[in-house]
Amino acid sequence: MKNLPFSKIMVFATLAVLMFSLASCADVEPVKECLQGKQYGFLYGLLHGFITPVSFIGSLFDDNVAIYAINNKGGWYDLGFLLGSGGWGFLAGNKSKKN
């Protein structure tokens, strides 16, 4: 591995410290407003997992779009979300050709 010059390491370290320092300036959002109404279970977690790529793109342009439902029933929603979002990896499959 090549040795990086000391100045490049210092620039990288400075940028990393600056990035982490600015990330701590984020506002805290009140969660109590989100915890009212319908609670989402396993099937909604599965659906939300499937639409994660679409939700992510929407969340970049609209602050009202979220990827993960905060008001959920706990472990069952998490399991559905994990299985749904993991399905994208299974759909990719192994596309390599074997000789």
TAKA-V697726 format. One record per backbone hydrogen bond with DSSP energy under -1.0 kcal/mol. CO is the residue of the C=O (numbers start at 1). NH is the residue of the N-H. Records with the same first field share a line. If there is no record, write none. Layout:
BEGIN
CO: NH  NH
END
This chain:
BEGIN
5: 9
6: 10
7: 11
8: 12
9: 13
10: 14
11: 15
12: 16
13: 17
14: 18
15: 19
16: 20
17: 21
18: 22
19: 23
22: 25
23: 26
31: 34  35
40: 73
41: 45
42: 46
43: 47
44: 48
45: 49
46: 50
47: 51
49: 52
51: 55
52: 56
53: 57
54: 58
55: 59
56: 60
58: 62
62: 65
70: 72
71: 40
74: 78
75: 79
76: 80
77: 81
78: 82
79: 83
80: 84
81: 85
82: 86
86: 90
87: 91
88: 92
89: 93
END
